[in-house]
Amino acid sequence: MLTRFDRAAWVIPTSALVVIVVVGELGPSIRIVNWLLMVPLLAAGVCSPVVTLMFGVFVVVLNRYIDVTHPDVVIRTEDFVLEITASLLALLIAVLRSQAHAYVRHLQSSAEATREVVLRPIPPDWGGVESAARYRAADVEARVGGDFYDVLATPFGARVLLGDVQGKGLPAVSTAGAVTGAFREAGYYERDLDVVAQRMENGLWRHNLLRQAVGDEGERFATAVVLAFPDTEPNTVEVVNFGHDGPYVIGPRGVRQLPQQEGAPVGMAGLVGGTPAVRRLPLEPQETVLLVTDGVTEARNGAGEFFPLRSWLEGLAARRPEGVAPADLLGLLLDALSEHTHGHVTDDVALLAVRQRSLADLMPGGSHVA
């Protein structure tokens, strides 16, 4: 019955009612009749129409009771009419607010469904890697933006993607869908990571052509990082960086950053003569790779200072010399980010952390494949 503050909503108008009655008893000169009109109006802002109507009826009955039991209190006819009018007005407000709230919930559900197309849930143990992902939208009501990530379980080992689309709104979401769609298709079937990168570039190029054909004049691009964990080389990671901040690696050897911003963003390879090169680098099983969007690196506090991601990771590595699990890393990072910004995040935040599993933990035959 309560639509905004759930089951605790009735406490607010009830508390106001108790205060008004107590004050009215202590001060007989106070016109409690007029003050009681606040109760149904307050209920209209937090309770359902049914509960608001109950408060309105109770206030009218209470005033009639006061009129009968307190002869010294004069309640005029216009006061009684005002009570009924205020209660009906409160009921109307509650109905309109309830309808608006239901509409917002419907929009949020639609946005949530859209978000899960781009940011689908990722099992913590998927494709031969231990992973954790978090997404926090700057627009709390919409809950969707242009950041994207994914982890694929493929016949060649796990493939990981994280990126950020230029721009905001539904066009950015559509672009993120095009990039992740191309990655999911090519990443599963193509062994060569360079081919996967080219397929992502071609997918966004075709998407931009389609958007232009339907009247969207601007071409969109996306910065992104693609990682591959070859099942034949368990201590190796392959990296393709489309103009994104380089992932950080945290583990027993401290903190280091993988190659960053080496190529043009996805959708702009034609300007530089091709997609970024594939880099193959060593990676120990105890090391966790952290990928973030600029909602983390550009988060500011009240003094305008950026969040010190590198130094924070170095401090964490010093406290956790044995390494840190992906889920623990993201939980600690989000807490630190919230503390730095005092909870006021101005841009979407997407985080993805992955760590290789040891060969002893893998199923026979290598990586898990859906």
Disulfide bonds with the S-S distance in Angstrom:
none
